[in-house]
């Protein structure tokens, strides 16, 4: 089996259809239909990916996503039929990894699941060139050496490594890391990046992983 997938969908027919397609693809799906059940289940079961509908009874998908991001970096794919919310999802304000619009093909969903898991690494995640991320233990190793990251530093590296080459602004990184809405400055992100770079340099002095674009933000590229 290739991974435990939580399907959060309140339409039983659609939930069952997605479950069938995911099972055929070799995954282990579990379906929930009420938003209030999701966060406790994620805490207890530690799924490899969450397929999260935006409109749910009990608690909506946006609130659920923010709560999950307060304790986990599990990949989250948001599902929405509300076109007006796409800009927010694309802006990564919620900490989601991808989004899918209804109506959709179940095959498209399976393809997106595969892509996001491949990007995030699923299990201890090879990010390429000796970098490995274990999201369950918040542990990062480079060339077999533990980087000794804090939880914030790991989340920062996980976001960047999950989207190599993509530029993240400071505000996007803050929104994804500080989901409790605390007020932090741009310099806080800069400080975390500086410490992360220092730890990477200690493990691989001749490799530059994190690049800054003046006035824009940060990106990760494998050496």
HUQUIDA-V167698 format. One record per backbone hydrogen bond with DSSP energy under -0.5 kcal/mol. NH is the residue of the N-H (numbers start at 1). CO is the residue of the C=O. Records with the same first field share a line. If there is no record, write none. Layout:
BEGIN
NH=CO / CO
END
This chain:
BEGIN
2=26
5=3 / 28
6=49
7=5 / 30
8=6 / 51
9=7 / 32
12=10
15=11
16=12
17=13
18=14
19=15
20=16
21=17
22=18
23=19
24=20
25=21
26=23
27=22
28=3
29=27
30=5
32=7
35=57
37=34
38=35
39=35
41=37
42=38
43=39
44=40
45=41
46=42
48=4
49=4
50=75
51=6
52=50 / 77
53=8 / 51
54=79
56=54
57=33
59=57
61=54
64=60
65=61
66=62
67=63
68=64
69=65
70=66 / 67
71=68
72=68
75=48
77=50
78=76 / 98
79=52
80=100
83=81
85=82
86=83
89=85
90=86
91=87
92=89
93=88
95=92
97=76
98=76
100=78
102=80
108=105
109=105
110=106
111=107
112=108
113=109
114=110
115=111
116=112
117=113
118=114
119=115
120=116
121=117
123=121
125=133
126=124
127=125 / 131
128=131
131=128
132=141
133=125
134=139
135=133
137=134
138=134
139=134
141=132
142=145
143=130
144=130
145=142
146=144
147=140
154=150
155=151
156=152
157=153
158=154
159=155
160=156
161=157
162=158
163=159 / 160
164=161
165=220
166=163
168=218
170=216
173=169
174=170
175=171
176=172
177=173
178=174
179=177
181=178
184=182
188=185
189=185
190=186
191=187
192=188
193=189
194=190
195=191
196=192
197=193
198=194
199=195
200=196
201=197
202=198
203=199
204=200
207=204
209=207
211=209 / 219
213=217
214=212
216=213
217=213
218=168
219=211
221=209
END
